Every structure is written in C-alpha cells, then in structure tokens.
Amino acid sequence: QVQVVESGGGLVQAGGSLRLSCAASGNTATLDWMGWFRQVPGKEREGVAAIRIRSGTTFYADSVKGRFTIPQDNAKKMLYLQMNSLKPEDTAVYYCAADNRVFGGSWYSITRYKYWGQGTQVAVSS
C-alpha cells in the first residue's frame, strides 16, 4: 500500500507562483508513476503533469507547458508541482496520484493511478 498527501495550496494573484508538495509513504519502492491532477466543480478531473519514475520521463498538459514543472526528490519520496505564471483558470483542487503498475493507460487517465491524495485547493485571483 502507498499513501500520498498533498500540501501547499492557497490563494495567489494571477502571474504569481505556487509550489505544491506530495509526500509518498508506504511501499514507495514499487512506484512507477506519479502525477498531478486538478478538478473544478462540475468538470472531470484532468491530468496536469506526470512522471514515470524509473525513466524520469515527464508529461505535461498543453495548458500548463512552459509554466508548470514537476521536480522530485527521490530520497525524500517527494514530488512537487511548481506552478509559475498562474492564471485564474488554474483555480482548482489539485490532487497527487501514484501507481506501481507498468501498464495501466495514458499518463492523463485517472484510471491509471491507484493511489490518490485528498486534494489541496489552489485559487488564482485576477
């Protein structure tokens, strides 16, 4: 079993930056994928960014490319979401997700991930 816990959400002005943190615990040695998703009321949860841990390959949604990055600290079992040049449309609840399966679908598919955090709210004011 793996547990993931997000932190770092808050209110920020448009154009500002925010960094979310995701702490993984439990059987983390088996993890192969970690990602960030976001959701606004009335809409489906969407993939923001992900990393395939063993290869280090990263993936980003078109809407955040060039603005968001996902640095990680393997020693601390931490994944981050560095969000720069934030826009009001980035306002959402952000979730960290993890999985230990090699095969499981596309990086942006919610069914790809078995373990989910509780979410952290990000609000960007205009």
FISE-208134 format. One record per residue (C-alpha): residue number from 1; x, y, z; residue in three letters. Coordinates in nm, 3 decimals. Layout:
N
<NUM; <X; Y; Z>; "ala">
...
This chain:
126
<1; <0.000; 0.000; 0.000>; "gln">
<2; <0.104; 0.356; -0.071>; "val">
<3; <-0.024; 0.677; 0.080>; "gln">
<4; <0.013; 1.020; -0.080>; "val">
<5; <-0.056; 1.352; 0.091>; "val">
<6; <-0.060; 1.690; -0.081>; "glu">
<7; <0.017; 2.025; 0.073>; "ser">
<8; <0.095; 2.380; -0.033>; "gly">
<9; <-0.230; 2.505; -0.180>; "gly">
<10; <-0.353; 2.858; -0.126>; "gly">
<11; <-0.456; 3.187; -0.279>; "leu">
<12; <-0.227; 3.366; -0.522>; "val">
<13; <-0.263; 3.653; -0.767>; "gln">
<14; <-0.254; 3.597; -1.139>; "ala">
<15; <0.104; 3.590; -1.263>; "gly">
<16; <0.231; 3.457; -0.933>; "gly">
<17; <0.385; 3.125; -0.837>; "ser">
<18; <0.297; 2.842; -0.603>; "leu">
<19; <0.457; 2.509; -0.526>; "arg">
<20; <0.258; 2.206; -0.423>; "leu">
<21; <0.416; 1.913; -0.244>; "ser">
<22; <0.323; 1.547; -0.248>; "cys">
<23; <0.464; 1.315; 0.017>; "ala">
<24; <0.455; 0.944; -0.058>; "ala">
<25; <0.481; 0.681; 0.213>; "ser">
<26; <0.439; 0.308; 0.248>; "gly">
<27; <0.564; 0.071; -0.019>; "asn">
<28; <0.710; 0.351; -0.233>; "thr">
<29; <0.988; 0.134; -0.379>; "ala">
<30; <0.733; -0.019; -0.616>; "thr">
<31; <0.605; 0.311; -0.755>; "leu">
<32; <0.648; 0.367; -1.129>; "asp">
<33; <0.416; 0.663; -1.191>; "trp">
<34; <0.329; 0.979; -1.006>; "met">
<35; <0.119; 1.263; -1.129>; "gly">
<36; <-0.081; 1.573; -1.058>; "trp">
<37; <-0.445; 1.620; -1.149>; "phe">
<38; <-0.689; 1.901; -1.093>; "arg">
<39; <-1.063; 1.936; -1.077>; "gln">
<40; <-1.314; 2.217; -1.069>; "val">
<41; <-1.678; 2.171; -0.968>; "pro">
<42; <-1.889; 2.027; -1.248>; "gly">
<43; <-1.593; 1.916; -1.456>; "lys">
<44; <-1.394; 1.597; -1.487>; "glu">
<45; <-1.064; 1.558; -1.313>; "arg">
<46; <-0.789; 1.637; -1.563>; "glu">
<47; <-0.426; 1.543; -1.583>; "gly">
<48; <-0.183; 1.828; -1.529>; "val">
<49; <0.157; 1.660; -1.525>; "ala">
<50; <0.313; 1.325; -1.452>; "ala">
<51; <0.645; 1.150; -1.427>; "ile">
<52; <0.741; 0.793; -1.500>; "arg">
<53; <0.976; 0.744; -1.209>; "ile">
<54; <1.209; 0.473; -1.340>; "arg">
<55; <1.282; 0.654; -1.667>; "ser">
<56; <1.239; 1.011; -1.546>; "gly">
<57; <1.016; 1.090; -1.841>; "thr">
<58; <0.778; 1.376; -1.773>; "thr">
<59; <0.446; 1.463; -1.929>; "phe">
<60; <0.252; 1.789; -1.927>; "tyr">
<61; <-0.090; 1.902; -2.035>; "ala">
<62; <-0.076; 2.157; -2.316>; "asp">
<63; <-0.246; 2.412; -2.092>; "ser">
<64; <0.047; 2.414; -1.846>; "val">
<65; <0.351; 2.351; -2.068>; "lys">
<66; <0.614; 2.614; -2.011>; "gly">
<67; <0.455; 2.724; -1.684>; "arg">
<68; <0.448; 2.414; -1.461>; "phe">
<69; <0.720; 2.164; -1.376>; "thr">
<70; <0.730; 1.854; -1.155>; "ile">
<71; <1.061; 1.833; -0.972>; "pro">
<72; <1.106; 1.536; -0.743>; "gln">
<73; <1.323; 1.438; -0.451>; "asp">
<74; <1.358; 1.061; -0.462>; "asn">
<75; <1.549; 1.045; -0.136>; "ala">
<76; <1.261; 1.214; 0.047>; "lys">
<77; <0.992; 1.041; -0.161>; "lys">
<78; <0.855; 1.380; -0.256>; "met">
<79; <0.700; 1.507; -0.577>; "leu">
<80; <0.637; 1.875; -0.634>; "tyr">
<81; <0.429; 2.081; -0.872>; "leu">
<82; <0.600; 2.413; -0.937>; "gln">
<83; <0.341; 2.646; -1.085>; "met">
<84; <0.454; 2.973; -1.240>; "asn">
<85; <0.270; 3.243; -1.432>; "ser">
<86; <-0.054; 3.129; -1.276>; "leu">
<87; <-0.383; 3.217; -1.440>; "lys">
<88; <-0.736; 3.234; -1.295>; "pro">
<89; <-0.823; 2.926; -1.500>; "glu">
<90; <-0.568; 2.729; -1.297>; "asp">
<91; <-0.801; 2.757; -0.999>; "thr">
<92; <-0.895; 2.405; -0.892>; "ala">
<93; <-0.846; 2.135; -0.633>; "val">
<94; <-0.516; 1.969; -0.711>; "tyr">
<95; <-0.460; 1.600; -0.645>; "tyr">
<96; <-0.145; 1.392; -0.628>; "cys">
<97; <-0.168; 1.040; -0.763>; "ala">
<98; <0.063; 0.740; -0.774>; "ala">
<99; <0.074; 0.391; -0.918>; "asp">
<100; <0.304; 0.092; -0.924>; "asn">
<101; <0.185; -0.076; -1.243>; "arg">
<102; <0.395; -0.069; -1.558>; "val">
<103; <0.089; -0.088; -1.780>; "phe">
<104; <-0.228; 0.098; -1.691>; "gly">
<105; <-0.318; 0.355; -1.951>; "gly">
<106; <-0.219; 0.705; -2.052>; "ser">
<107; <-0.048; 0.936; -1.806>; "trp">
<108; <-0.352; 1.167; -1.801>; "tyr">
<109; <-0.608; 0.893; -1.737>; "ser">
<110; <-0.746; 0.884; -1.383>; "ile">
<111; <-0.777; 0.507; -1.404>; "thr">
<112; <-0.402; 0.486; -1.450>; "arg">
<113; <-0.347; 0.571; -1.084>; "tyr">
<114; <-0.435; 0.354; -0.787>; "lys">
<115; <-0.338; 0.584; -0.502>; "tyr">
<116; <-0.478; 0.934; -0.453>; "trp">
<117; <-0.434; 1.214; -0.207>; "gly">
<118; <-0.714; 1.415; -0.053>; "gln">
<119; <-0.651; 1.723; -0.266>; "gly">
<120; <-0.540; 2.078; -0.196>; "thr">
<121; <-0.718; 2.393; -0.311>; "gln">
<122; <-0.545; 2.644; -0.538>; "val">
<123; <-0.719; 2.973; -0.609>; "ala">
<124; <-0.580; 3.231; -0.852>; "val">
<125; <-0.730; 3.578; -0.838>; "ser">
<126; <-0.739; 3.809; -1.138>; "ser">
